């Protein structure tokens, strides 16, 4: 071939290019088809096998085969993330519920045994031939209550000379046949007989009288609160209490003698028996201050010259009250006390309780020894019933601070079997201070 002609060379190169380009394009298309077949899972026939490096497997005695993750297939469609759906109802399980077998009770062939029914016997009431005894119906007496915050009277009213009620007229002068009128004896405090009685009264020995009255022997006091009231070291009434407890202790008949008499006594020596008729006078208070007893308008027989002839023994009974508290002679009060009749105790016009005559005498015996008396006086004596007279007055004593204090007193004297007997006692302090919480 001659290559010296450039025109021919150019023509040959153009022809060769026209021939080579289709061949190359066919080969390229064939390679593309083969690649597509390989992507679809077909083995490439003309592909040369590839060599890979392998690691040496080293296993220990505790080797555990681990699961290998599965390789996803190639050209798998991409799954997009979808949010979980919200469940608005409880999940429904198709699993059937478990049904436990019904347990049957064992059947016994033994017949049931019926228990006997207990019937209580009918209790018959005893039949007595005695008639039923009717209990007396208690009717509380009508009594005027003490007036508080009453105005102070400037001048005492004029006392009526005649009794208001015809039933309260004085008894006839002629005494009964079975009653021996005791003579009224004037008393001289400095007489040897009276002096010996006063000395005997101050002793702490027990006594027994002809009318059945018994006085206790004095006992030594050990507590500090007892030594405050009984400075001589002994007392005769053994039922004093240091503090007040409702329904367990009561205020003593001499509890309003502040500072000199023990204020409380035990409930074991008292009885709640209100009398059918009340004879003591009613005190009048202006605030906490007592201005005296209420004026009932009855006649005052204190200075009546015919009192001895019309009411035998009444003047002697009034003198015995004076001797008891003024001179400190307990023997004078013994003649006015019946051991079988209780004495009703009133405080500031109100009934509190009743106690036996022996207990009241022992309380009075301690009071007249511990309360230094300045003056004891009976200011009025008036008739409240055909057989009852009321004597009222005041008792002035000295407290532990040497101050004079006043207590208004009222006594009910009743003629029982021809003997004047003390049945009701009342105390009302001139200036009231409460002893109960």
Buried (B, 14 or more C-beta within 10 A) or exposed (E): EEEEEEEEEEEEEEEEEEEEEEEEEEEEEEEEEBEEEEEEEEEEEEEEEEEEEEEEEEEEEEEEEEEEEEEEEEEEEEEEEEEEEEEEEEEEEEEEEEEEEEEEEEEEEEEEEEEEEEEEEEEEEEEEEEEEEEEEEEEEEEBEEBBBEEEEEEEEEEEEEEBEEEEBEBEEEEBEEEEEEBEBEEBEEEEEEBEEBBEEBBEBEEBEBEEEBEBBEBBEBEEEEBEBBBEEEBBBBEBBBEEBEEEEBBBBBBBBBBBBBBBBBBBEBBEEEBBEBBBBBBBBBEEEEBBBBBBBEBBBBBEBEEBBEBBBBBBBBBBBBBBBBBBBBBBBBBBBBBBEBBBBBBBBBBBBBBBBBBBBBBBBBBBBBBBBBEEBEBEBBBBBBEEBBBBBBBBBBBBEEEEEBBBBBBBBBBBBEBBBBBBBBBBBBBBBEEBEE
